Amino acid sequence: MSQLTCFMTVLFLALPLFAKLNVVATTSDIQALVRAVGAEQLNLTVIAKGSQDPHYIEAKPSYMVKMRDADLLVSNGLSLEVGWLPSLIRGARNSKINPGARGFLELGSLIEPIDKAAGSLTRARGDVHPEGNPHFTLDPMRVGDLAVKVAERLAELDPKNRALYESRARTYRDQLVTKTQEWQARIQASGVIKVITYHPSLNYFLQRFELIAASHLEEKPGIPPTAQHILKVIDTIKREKIKWILVDNFFDTKIADRVAKDVPTSKVRTVGVAVDSGPGLATIDDVIEKLVQAVEGK
Amino acid sequence: MTRISWATSLLVVLFLSFVCFSVEVVSADVGAAQSSPLFAQASSQSTQIPAQVPQVAMASRGNTFNPDIGVNGLILFRNSNKGHQAANENANGLALQEAEIQFSSDVDPYWRFVSAFALHQEFDATTAPPSSEYVFEPEEVFAESLALPLMTLRVGKFKAAFGRHNLLHAHAFPFVDAPLAHVTLLGEEGLNDVGFSLAAFFPLPWFSEVTLQSLSGRGEGLEYFQSPSANNRVSVIHLKNLWDLSDDMTLEWGVSSANGQNSYSKTTEFLGSDLTVKWRASPERALIASMEWLERTRPEATNEKGMGGAAWVQYQFSRRWWVEARGEYLEVKDQDPAALEPHSEFQRKQSLLVGFIPSEFSGLRLQYDHHTDGSVKAEQRILLQMNYSIGAHAAHAY
């Protein structure tokens, strides 16, 4: 065997040692979280962009191509992707990322969710998530804890970079703890206690920073508001002297604008609720920072 | 020496590869589990647990492992200038178009099982007066592989991968009714039969998939096959490509072929092609432009050739509202060898639809049709369809 053949054989056999992990994240928030831990050690792609409502993503076959070669699929869970992810996983024909496999990581199953549906479950209550509110990436403390869990799974799949993943995750979590204390102080200084939101997507953020959603513009999640409900919201805003109506970036502000017209002391703010949902929102920290600024009125 | 068909050979090869791969997956799972801390903990406890505990634990989980169950109901009001006759499928009035019940679940790490049964009315025009009864039939009942790499094996009764529309269940049709060409050439229930199917990706940077299917050719409504020989099966090949033109826009193109022996021991052939451009800017705005064409060559006592197609546009202009338009054409030529001229039949149909979709689980659609089929008077009809889904409902294919 010639020297060249030997060299080529060794190079071919060694290729997997240099290969990066292929990771698919279902949302831009999860992509940002995984990127904070995995950085350049990963080939990272995303399904739902920040400008898209993650409840209503269409299961495009081109997403199956992205997932076909994935070593790890990181999903939000808590039924956020229930309308589209199962068919994508089946269509990808990649048993490495089937639920239950090591290449499937559902972050929602690793946290204690809020807003778990109580009482009898029926779709007359709107687009309810029986296991709890799925928008936990707006709580920086939960995100910090999840970074550690992501590092554990990345280390299992790519043991040679274990130390790197674990140290990045710990650093990221510590940074978020520090920033959360600063954000908390700023929100307390703003004097804002109650706000109106369009959808319950901000509930984790509100709970973390001891804010209260006095009402949502949607009477039932996922169902467009009725005129009667909007009148009740207007009454609440007047009674509670609420200043801010926060509308997620993927909802129309028409209804919120109408409410603000009726109650001139209130103001409408469109807020990015996901990474890449607007300019300057490249990380989860950026998203929380902008939300804090919105509450501060900046 | 007995002749073994390509389909049988392929099935045997697939069976062996599935068995080999399942064994490999089991070994890998066990290996992975043994190296995990969780397994280490479970192993240390296992010596203290009696062997029957797993069965008891499974039984106590109640409904946890029940399959996903969904029911869909289509209620239809029809008013046509030709619908005043006695009871038949086109009679005016309110009717239950179809009720469908679906069960689906993963069986184990290797298989998923899906079953859909449909309840609908069947009419018998040969009785006086014409009679009808409700029938409950299996629409699709199949098992599908979960663990084969890069391919999906399906076995059972299913809608054949011939074009796009043939794969749809009635509640997911873009219009209230199926296109003329599909109903006339493929049959009321479409090309739906017992067999097996293998779908696999081509290793290309875009979505490119080939589906090979072998069907019995003896299913209900498949009069155009029905070979007298048990060894002759129907072969279906479907090639589907989808390109992302932008983040919001896709182009899908498919070609299909199906052929099999008919009751005259001659070959009935189908060819088809479909093209769809889809644009979705937000949950409130979408535009879909689709066309599907198919032709059937059916040499029996006469040489029949049918071809037709439909083109339609669907536009969503707000979160809950859609408007749609469709144009259709169908031509069936029947050449009797004893006759000089072929007998031809032409049909044309135009449809307009307005849809109000308050949620993912209900919809109200109003459709107007103008249908000319060579008779003196064209048919004009109004259809109002109410569509309801309860329980688990899997996402429709893109």
Chai-1 contact restraints between the chains, C-beta under 6 A:
chainA,res_idxA,chainB,res_idxB,connection_type,confidence,min_distance_angstrom,max_distance_angstrom,comment,restraint_id
A,D53,B,P283,contact,1.0,0.0,6.0,A-B,restraint_1
A,Y56,B,P283,contact,1.0,0.0,6.0,A-B,restraint_2
A,E58,B,Y398,contact,1.0,0.0,6.0,A-B,restraint_3
A,A59,B,A395,contact,1.0,0.0,6.0,A-B,restraint_4
A,A59,B,Y398,contact,1.0,0.0,6.0,A-B,restraint_5
A,K60,B,Y398,contact,1.0,0.0,6.0,A-B,restraint_6
A,P61,B,F207,contact,1.0,0.0,6.0,A-B,restraint_7
A,P61,B,L242,contact,1.0,0.0,6.0,A-B,restraint_8
A,P61,B,Y398,contact,1.0,0.0,6.0,A-B,restraint_9
A,S62,B,F207,contact,1.0,0.0,6.0,A-B,restraint_10
A,S62,B,D244,contact,1.0,0.0,6.0,A-B,restraint_11
A,V65,B,F207,contact,1.0,0.0,6.0,A-B,restraint_12
A,G83,B,A395,contact,1.0,0.0,6.0,A-B,restraint_13
A,W84,B,A395,contact,1.0,0.0,6.0,A-B,restraint_14
A,S87,B,A395,contact,1.0,0.0,6.0,A-B,restraint_15
A,R93,B,L150,contact,1.0,0.0,6.0,A-B,restraint_16
A,R93,B,M151,contact,1.0,0.0,6.0,A-B,restraint_17
A,R93,B,T152,contact,1.0,0.0,6.0,A-B,restraint_18
A,S95,B,A147,contact,1.0,0.0,6.0,A-B,restraint_19
A,R102,B,A32,contact,1.0,0.0,6.0,A-B,restraint_20
